[in-house]
Each structure stands twice: as structure tokens, then as C-alpha cells.
Amino acid sequence: MAENKIITEERVQKYISITLQARSKATPNKLSNDDQKRLDSMMRMCDDYFSDAKHFLNNGDLVRAFGAINYSHAWIDAAVRIGFMDGHGDDILFTLP
């Protein structure tokens, strides 16, 4: 089986690291109260999926851990993409608008 088709603990850890980088790099833009509530909800989802990824990883469920960490990153990426957060020009960590 090709290496890029195998989910390993190291691969999950790599994506956890990438998501941590994205979470610390993205900063909130000035938003209306309603949009700030939306961003808060998005970041709660990001953090919940991040927590799920670590839980699954600690329990040896690499498939669910990999899925959860990618969902976590997607919430940050979406917040940057729609302009709720600033990705500071990083087109590696984010899909910039």
C-alpha cells in the first residue's frame, strides 16, 4: 500500500501541529456583535474537534483522529476565508479570500 494512503500516529500528530499553528496565527478581525458570536461559535467547533482528535488519538482510533483534526482545521480556515479572521497572508495554512 502506498505510504500516502496510510494514517499513522505520526501523520495525525503532524496535522495536529499544523492546526495548532493555524489556531495561533489567525487573529480575529473587527466584527459586529452578531459576526463575533458567529466566530465564537466557529472557534468552539474548532476547539471541540481538536479535543476530539486528541481523544481519538489517545484511544488508538487513528481514522477518527485524522478526520477530527481536519474538521478542526477547516473551521479555522473557513473563518479566515469568510473574513472573520486574518490569516496574515499565509496561503499555506489557510485558503485566503
URHU-V453832 format. One record per residue. N is the residue number from 0. RES is the residue in one letter. PSI is psi as a letter, one per 30 degrees, with the letter a starting at -180 (NA if undefined). BURIAL is # if it has 16 or more other C-alpha atoms within 10 Angstrom, else .. D_CENTER is the distance of its C-alpha to the mean C-alpha in Angstrom with 2 decimals. Layout:
# URHU-V453832
[[N/RES/PSI/BURIAL/D_CENTER] [N/RES/PSI/BURIAL/D_CENTER]]
This chain:
# URHU-V453832
[[0/M/k/./27.61] [1/A/k/./25.65] [2/E/e/./23.23] [3/N/g/./20.35] [4/K/g/./20.88] [5/I/k/./20.50] [6/I/j/./17.54] [7/T/l/#/18.39] [8/E/e/#/17.31] [9/E/e/./17.03] [10/R/e/./14.71] [11/V/e/#/12.32] [12/Q/e/#/12.79] [13/K/e/./12.16] [14/Y/e/#/8.64] [15/I/e/#/8.13] [16/S/e/./9.83] [17/I/e/#/8.02] [18/T/e/#/4.66] [19/L/e/./7.51] [20/Q/e/./9.14] [21/A/e/#/6.91] [22/R/e/#/6.90] [23/S/f/./10.56] [24/K/e/./11.48] [25/A/k/#/10.69] [26/T/k/./13.61] [27/P/k/#/14.94] [28/N/l/#/17.76] [29/K/k/./21.01] [30/L/l/./20.79] [31/S/l/./23.33] [32/N/e/./23.33] [33/D/e/./22.26] [34/D/e/./19.28] [35/Q/e/./18.32] [36/K/e/./18.49] [37/R/e/./16.26] [38/L/e/#/13.61] [39/D/e/./14.15] [40/S/e/./13.71] [41/M/e/#/10.41] [42/M/f/#/9.11] [43/R/e/./11.02] [44/M/e/#/9.33] [45/C/e/#/5.82] [46/D/e/#/8.09] [47/D/e/./10.17] [48/Y/e/#/8.03] [49/F/e/#/7.15] [50/S/e/#/10.91] [51/D/e/#/11.79] [52/A/e/#/10.42] [53/K/e/#/12.56] [54/H/e/./15.33] [55/F/e/#/15.55] [56/L/e/#/15.55] [57/N/f/./18.25] [58/N/g/./20.19] [59/G/g/./20.19] [60/D/i/./18.43] [61/L/e/#/16.53] [62/V/e/#/16.11] [63/R/e/#/14.43] [64/A/e/#/12.29] [65/F/e/#/11.17] [66/G/e/./10.65] [67/A/e/#/8.75] [68/I/e/#/6.18] [69/N/e/#/5.97] [70/Y/e/#/6.09] [71/S/e/#/3.41] [72/H/e/#/1.49] [73/A/e/#/4.98] [74/W/e/#/5.69] [75/I/e/#/5.18] [76/D/e/#/6.85] [77/A/e/#/9.26] [78/A/e/#/10.19] [79/V/e/#/11.08] [80/R/e/#/12.80] [81/I/g/./14.93] [82/G/g/#/15.86] [83/F/f/#/14.71] [84/M/l/#/13.04] [85/D/k/#/14.44] [86/G/g/#/12.64] [87/H/h/./16.00] [88/G/g/./16.88] [89/D/j/./14.30] [90/D/g/./14.38] [91/I/e/./12.91] [92/L/f/#/9.37] [93/F/l/#/9.70] [94/T/j/#/12.00] [95/L/l/#/14.44] [96/P/NA/./16.90]]
